[in-house]
Every structure is written in C-alpha cells, then in structure tokens.
Amino acid sequence: MVDPVLIVGGLIVLVVIVLVFIFNGLVSLRARVDNAWAQIDVQLTKRYELVPNLVETVKGYAKHEKEIFENVTKARSMWAGASTVGEKAKADASFAGALKSLIAVAENYPQLKANENFRLLQEQLDGIESKVAYARQAYNDSVLEYNTKIQTVPDAFIAGLMGFVQKEYFKAEEAAKEAVKVKF
C-alpha cells in the first residue's frame, strides 16, 4: 500500500512544477515582447537619426517647402517625447506622413534625384523602412502569442495572480494609411 502522505506530497510537487513551468513560460513570452519592442525602437531611432541628413539635402534644392521641413522636425520631436507603444505608434504615423511628403517633394526636383548623397540617404531610408516593418510584425506576433497565453487556461490563473497584463499592439494610425497630397 502506498502511503497517502506520499501521494498528496507527490501531487503537491507536481502542481508546483507545473506552476513553475507556466510562470517561466509567461516570463519568457513577456521578455520576447519587450525584446521585439526594443528592436522596433532601434530601427525607429536609426530612421529618426537619418532623416535630418535627408532633410538638409532636400532643403538645398527645395527652399520654398518650409512647411514640410517643419512638419518633419515636429513629428521627429513628437516621437522623441513618446513613451508608450500607443504614443510611439501615433508619433510614427505622423512622422511617416511628413516623410512621405518630403520624398514626394524631392521627386519633383530632377537635379536632387540625381544627387548621389540624396540617393544614398534615400536607399538607407528604404532599408530602414523595411526593417521597421519587419520589426513591427515581429512585435505584433510576440504580443499575439503573449496575450493569447495569458488569456488561456491554465496560464490565465497564474497570469492573473502574478500581475501579467495584456500588451498593446503596434497599430498604424488611420492618417498613416492615407496617400500623401503635395500641392505646389
């Protein structure tokens, strides 16, 4: 006959092991979400550091486009002051719109398009934009996995007890989805 104390003790040990695995899995997913956000932040920072060089190059050719340059600068400052995912997404949408306007203006200056410095900056910006898009997708995939995990049984019980909360998706603002209108 097996001692009932051993059975109860074994069940307790088993439950503790399962709880530890669940907790560690949740911590791991949360860390992946944080890492994915950090990757977006790195790419956006690179973009925001590159754009002033692009603006200065375009300024030399398009002196009368003052409002566009001001919008780019204002949007860049808004991003620098943002702290949450939602604020960063809104600032990024504003910046993306201003940047599209800047590139659209540049397209109307053939001598600028032929400028080697401008072409190099534009190629770097295109590369960074691709990396930003990939990083956003990776972040949202990580958030999906994490949010699903903390909402499903049995993980939801542990998540609720240990203070795991849902993460915010990186969503494009409606303004960022609109086509850029440039008037001369």
N, C-alpha and C positions, 0 to 999 in steps of 0.2 A: 504494500500500500504506500502510495506517495503521500507525504506529509502535506496537509492543506496549507501550511505556512509557506512551504516551498512553492506551491502553485501560485499563491497570492503574491509572494515575493517575485516570482518569475514574471507574472503578469505586470507587476509594477515596473520592473526593469524593462520589459518590452515596451510598455507605454512611454516610459521616459526616453528610450532610444528612438522611438517613432517621433516623439515631440522634438527631440534634438535635431533629427534629420529634417523635419518640417521647418523648424526655425532656421537652421543653417541654409536651407534652400531659399527661404524668403530673404534672408540677408544677402545671399549671393545674387538673387534677382534684383534686389534694390541697388546693390553695388553696380550691376550691369547697366541699370537705368542711369545711375549717376555718371558712370563712365561714358555712356552714349551721349549724355548731355554735355559732358566735358569736351567730347570730340566735336560737337556742333559749335561749342564756344570757341574752340581753337580755330576752326575753319572760318567762322564769322570774324574773329579777331584779325586773321590774316587778310580777309576781304576788306575790313574797315581800315587796315593799315595801308593797303594797296591803293585804295580809291583816292586819297589826296594826291598821289602822284598822277593818277589818271586825270583828275580834275585840273591840276596845274597844266598838264599837257594840252588839254582841250581849251582851257582859258586863253591860251596864247592865240588860238585861232578863232574863238567864238566869244569875243569880248562883250558883245551885247546880250549874252544869255545869262545875265547876272542872277535872275530868279532861280534858274536851275541849279547853279552852283550853291546858292544859299539853301535850297531845299536839300541838297546832298549833305551839306555841312550840318544842317539842323537835324536831319534824320540820323546821321552818324552820332551826334551828341545824344539824341534820344536813346539810341541803342546802348551807349556807354553808361547811361543812368538807369537802365532797366535792370531789375534783379530777379524777377520771377520768369518762368517759362512763358507765361501769357504776355508779360510786358516785353520780353525779348522778341516774341513772335510778332507782336504789333509793331515794334520798332523796326524789325527786319522787313516787314511788309512795306512800311513807309520808305525805308532805305531802298528796297528793291524797285519801287516805283520811281523814286528820284534817280536811281542809277539807270533805269530803262530810258528815262527822259534824256539823261546825259549822253547815253550811247546813241539815241535817236538823233540828237543834235549833231553829234560827231559824224554821223553818216552823211550829213549834208555838206560836209567840208572835204572835198576830194583830196586836197593837199594834206589834211590832217590824217585821213585814212592811209595815205602813202607814207606818213611819218613812221619811221622804224620804232621809235620809242613808244608811240601810241599803239602800234600793232603788238608790240611785246607786252605792254600793260594789258591790252585787251585779251590777249591769249592767256596771260596769267589769271586774269579775272574769270575767263571762261572755265579754266581748270578748277579754280576755287569754287565756282558756282556748282560744278558737277560734284565736287567733294562735299559741299554743303548739302546738296540734295540727297546724296548717299547717306550722310551723317544724320539727316532728319529722318530718313526712312529707317535707319538702324535704331535710332532713338525711339521712334514710334513703335517699332516692332518689340523693343525691350519693354516699353511701357505696357503694350498689349499683353505680353506674357506675364509681367509682374501683376498688373491689375486683375487679370484672369485668375492667377494663382491665389491672390488674397481674397478673392470672392468665392472660391470653390471649397467644398468640404473635402477633407478635414482642415485644410490650411486656413480657412476663414476664421475658425475658432482661435487658432494660435495668433493669426494676424491681428484680430481684434483685441486680444488680451495683451499683445506686445506692442501695440501702437503703430502698426503698419497701416499707412493710409494710401489711397489711390494717388497716382502720379498724373500730371497733366500732359496731354498730348501736345505736340508742336503743330499747331494748325495755321494754315495760311489765312490771313485776313482777306475779306472779300475784295478790298481795294487792290491787293496784290494780284488778283486774278484778272483784273481788267486790262485791256490794251492801253498802251501809253498814247496819249494825244499830245502832239507837239505842234504848236502854231508859230508861224513866223510873220 
